Amino acid sequence: MEPLYQQTHKQVHEIQSHMGRLETADKQSVHLVENEIQASIDQIFSRLERLEILSSKEPPNKRQNAKLRVDQLKYDVQHLQTALRNFQHRRYAREQQERQREELLSRTFTTNGTQKKILDIANMLGLSNTVMRLIEKRAFQDKFFMIGGMLLTCAVMYLVVQYLT
């Protein structure tokens, strides 16, 4: 029982060091490290089953101590399993946020398509060309007001930061 316990204990410590590597791994290799850790955890669980059987076969004076050591290893491995799941959950949430961010950034917020549809509808309703040109001119002017407002806001924020620091 003792050699198997020592091997299992050593493997638990190796997994703990791999968990530190997990935080610093790049996006491509993080899946490999996760799979490696999960395989090691699964292997440890099978060893723990074997250790439980062996601890029950120990002499009565050593049995309680052997069971305590196996239970401690089992607790440590369950803790590592939970830590791995938490890491995977955080990584998944982070990846989902990045995908959503990229999706939002890839959207074009131009009103050309919408503006064309409005003009088509206006034509169908019989609005005059003069009114439609006024609408187009107003949309063009609104764009400059928006850009000017954004620049003014940035300038005010810059001045506030300079004043407060």
Secondary structure by P-SEA (a helix, b strand, c coil): caaaaaaaaaaaaaaaaaaaaaaaccccaaaaaaaaaaaaaaaaaaaaaaaaaaaaaccccaaaaaaaaaaaaaaaaaaaaaaaaaaaaaaaaaaaaaaaaaaaaaccccaaaaaaaaaaaaaaacccaaaaaaaaaaaaaaaaaaaaaaaaaaaaaaaaaaaac
